[in-house]
Amino acid sequence: MSNDLLQLRAEYLDLINRQLPEKAKQVRMPVRFNHCFARIVLDNLFGGCWYDFLSRKQPAYKQLEASQLEQAIAIARTLVEQPQQAFALNQNSLRWRGKLK
């Protein structure tokens, strides 16, 4: 496995597991847990429920190619920098999952 891929995975995990939950403690966001941020980022990456595109038998981030990780990181960074965007991206995710009334 390339060093670049390992670095991208580490950056993605830091955003999902540390930076976004910390941001959610500081400002109003629609979710606060890491798995919820991962759902939002991955669903918006694929334009649908992520497990329609990846296996649920291993962590999603381990199945992403470098270009997909870069896009996921960009989405996650947007949520850190512009937390209000989380509302629209969460709505997308919930709509794709049939969770909106």
C-alpha positions in Angstrom: 0.0 0.0 0.0 1.3 3.4 -0.9 2.4 6.0 1.6 0.0 8.5 -0.1 -3.0 6.2 0.5 -2.0 5.7 4.2 -1.7 9.5 4.6 -5.1 10.1 3.0 -6.7 7.5 5.2 -5.2 9.0 8.3 -6.4 12.5 7.3 -9.9 11.2 6.6 -10.0 9.4 10.0 -8.8 12.5 11.8 -11.5 14.6 10.2 -14.3 12.1 10.9 -13.2 11.0 14.4 -11.7 14.1 15.8 -12.2 17.4 14.0 -15.9 17.1 13.1 -17.1 15.8 16.5 -15.1 18.7 18.1 -16.7 21.2 15.7 -20.1 19.9 16.6 -19.4 20.7 20.3 -18.6 24.3 19.3 -21.4 25.1 16.8 -24.9 23.8 16.0 -24.8 20.9 13.6 -27.4 18.3 12.8 -25.2 15.4 14.0 -22.4 15.0 16.6 -21.1 11.5 16.3 -18.3 10.3 14.1 -20.3 7.5 12.4 -22.9 10.1 11.5 -20.3 12.4 9.9 -18.9 9.4 8.0 -22.4 8.6 6.7 -22.9 12.2 5.5 -19.5 12.4 3.9 -19.6 9.0 2.2 -23.3 9.3 1.0 -22.5 12.7 -0.5 -19.3 11.3 -2.1 -21.3 8.6 -3.9 -24.6 10.6 -4.4 -26.5 7.8 -2.6 -26.3 5.4 0.3 -22.6 4.5 0.5 -23.3 0.8 1.1 -25.0 0.6 -2.3 -21.5 1.2 -3.7 -19.2 -0.5 -1.1 -19.2 -3.6 0.9 -20.3 -3.4 4.5 -18.0 -6.3 5.4 -15.0 -4.0 5.9 -14.6 -0.3 6.8 -15.7 2.0 3.9 -12.6 4.1 4.1 -10.4 1.1 3.4 -12.3 0.5 0.2 -11.9 4.0 -1.2 -9.3 4.7 -3.9 -7.0 7.7 -3.5 -9.2 10.0 -5.6 -12.3 9.1 -3.7 -10.5 9.7 -0.4 -9.4 13.1 -1.6 -13.0 13.9 -2.5 -14.2 12.6 0.9 -11.6 14.7 2.7 -12.7 17.8 0.7 -16.3 17.2 1.8 -15.3 16.7 5.4 -13.1 19.9 5.3 -16.0 21.8 4.0 -18.1 20.7 7.0 -15.3 21.8 9.4 -14.9 25.2 7.7 -18.6 25.8 6.9 -20.5 23.7 9.5 -23.9 25.1 8.3 -23.3 23.0 5.1 -23.8 19.9 7.3 -27.6 20.6 7.3 -28.0 20.3 3.5 -25.6 17.4 3.2 -27.3 15.5 6.0 -30.7 16.1 4.2 -29.2 14.6 1.0 -28.1 11.6 3.0 -31.4 11.1 4.7 -33.3 11.5 1.5 -31.2 8.9 -0.3 -31.8 6.5 2.6 -35.6 7.2 2.6 -35.5 8.7 6.1 -37.3 11.9 5.3 -41.1 12.2 5.6 
